[in-house]
């Protein structure tokens, strides 16, 4: 389990989130973050390039977990991607809903951070599709399975962080994957969509 | 039909694309574009805010066509989105592959234009999901149908502009939609879902 531990990295990430929420992203300095975590600036810069990194360093672990799960899962390409995101839900997000909600609210308040989050999702998608192709999956199928899986993860994640939710992220992923299957399944054979 | 016509807007868009390809986006001025189109700068600024707009003004028409088609189509939400993109293929893109290829190569060479293209796609997705909700479709279904439809369109579009393709965009949308259905269908397919 890669759950959050009270090590220097985790303490600095938690301190950064607290301060971003209390003061806003722009108004928080690396010195503030290090002080709140009971550490010094040198330790911060040993672990993170800048204060934005304290919000995004988890993306690398997430990508590693997803790619490893894709390589290890024996299922159809779409089921493989869904299984990989369920592993992420169990290994990275379980028990961290409060911190994730704070992180989301910080990112939603800052367009620059939103763009970075979008780019990270784009690079995750490229990595997942590449991992599927490495297993012999054709290019179009790899892209479609990856994009569909990421859509499921994004919708499930939004439900998970929404106020009032008490379902686990992994259960929400299963639920939304079933909904996607229902949404994209053929309505009936020979339906004519051409004219209206 | 909203096919390209040799009006001022169309002439300026075509001139801009030619010059962006010949000289690069940064090296082209509005004066150059107007001169190439046989028009003056004043006419350019009456139609476009800046030279980037000459690449992106089609997005508004695309969104209008998609939203109108979503409102008019009677089908499942996913089929509705697919039908809307087929209408876009027929009404906007048919016969314009050469210009679209030039536009793609200009955008791919410029990260700022890529980000703008991504943002436009995001705002199109929001508009399509809203149009589905206006028809009474639930929020999650609307999001899943929209994201799946946009994935189909993006993959079909990439195949359409790829070197060597000679299929029509509308046929590629039908083909990729069928592939998406197959990719996301339950792992044990029923015999009535079609050939595997």
Interface residues (C-beta under 8 A of the other chain):
Chain A: X75 X76 X77 X78 X79 X115 X118 X140 X141 X143 X144 X145 X147 X148 X151 X152 X154 X155 X159 X176 X179 X180 X181 X183 X184 X185 X186 X187 X189 X191 X193 X196
Chain B: X72 X73 X74 X75 X76 X77 X78 X79 X82 X83 X86 X115 X118 X140 X141 X143 X144 X145 X147 X148 X151 X152 X154 X155 X159 X176 X179 X180 X181 X183 X184 X185 X186 X187 X192 X193 X194
